[in-house]
């Protein structure tokens, strides 16, 4: 498929596809009469790149994801730890906002229930 067809199939602008190629995130496609020609699997690789970006991976991390196993595993371990912390932070924010919807206090910080919740977030997790 041409770059225009690939862009249409994935919803990714052709300029982004060319950028990813230049930076080694997509393999260089074959050329026919000077036009890039992509295999069907290119759309799946682009879907993976987009999903990685949506998950917060930088282009450098995505490039690392495509490297040899030891380098890839080290980056993945680091990223999994970051994501786990973000999940905890999001859960805390969800709890706060859910409580704030029900709380009658003008200042949420003065709410005893909220203060207890905040204290439990600071307490170290029990083994």
Secondary structure, 3 states (H helix, E strand, C coil): CCHHHHHHHHCCCHHHHHHHHHCCCCCCCEEECCEEECCCHHHHHHHHHHHHHHCCCCHHHHHHHCCCHHHHHHHHHHHHHHHHHHHHHHHHHHHHHHHHHHCCCCCHHHCHHHHHHHHHHHCCCCC
